[in-house]
Amino acid sequence: MSAVDVHAVASGKADRPAVVLSNSLGSDMRMWEPQLPALEERFHVIRYDTRGHGQSPVPDGPYTLDDLSDDLLALLDRFGVEQAHLIGLSLGGMTMMRTAVRAHERVASVAVLCTSAALPDAGYADRAGLVRREGTGHIAEAVVGKWFTPTYLAENSAQKEFYEAMVADTPDEGYAGCCEAIAAMDLRDELSRIAARTLVVAGAEDIATPPAMLTDIADRIEGSTLTVLPNACHLANLQQPEAATAALINHLEQA
């Protein structure tokens, strides 16, 4: 499948190095809002909606991780960016790792949060079928229940409603197509080929991609740094925004 022109927004300092932000399954670029002020002070920031999400095109699935990587590389070309710092969470992290393997010359550094190198038994193929039958609204509450800890959701009802609406607004085919990309993914044997400076961030209470999965990624990428954020679940950058932002800025400044 050829690349699609994903919806993207550029901000920050156009004369500084580029940082590209890639969203998780079922979210859109708004998930990075807590990190924007600090990043925009220092970098040329490009946020985008993964295909099938937000305002990006929704081609028929299934998709592959290489399709998502092709979209990212086409985005860099569109903005005239020769090399970028890549940051992705969950599905976004998978996309960034695959791109760092396929096109290392375009990658200045990599930061992946709450993601995995392989999820063969996680039921993503079944979830794709469920979403095509019932719609993303059917799974929105369960998905957000894995994004944040129960205590956080109980204390932040407005946030809970906001993110459930975000999931429900994700196009059914886009969500399902990306589920199929995850189901077919296995990056474990190729992570050793990532040469760029890499930060790996886990949420200590993440049940979707537990810290052990992030440890495995860090072990496979020579010289990478692993950070575990306490009291954080799958969208660790949202539940612990200050700690996540500090880890990202430190990584980028050292890179």
Helices and strands as residue ranges (DSSP letters): E 8-12, E 18-22, G 29-35, H 36-42, E 44-48, H 65-78, E 84-89, H 91-102, G 104-106, E 107-113, H 124-134, G 136-138, H 140-147, H 150-155, H 157-169, H 172-184, G 188-193, E 197-203, H 211-220, E 225-229, H 236-239, H 241-254
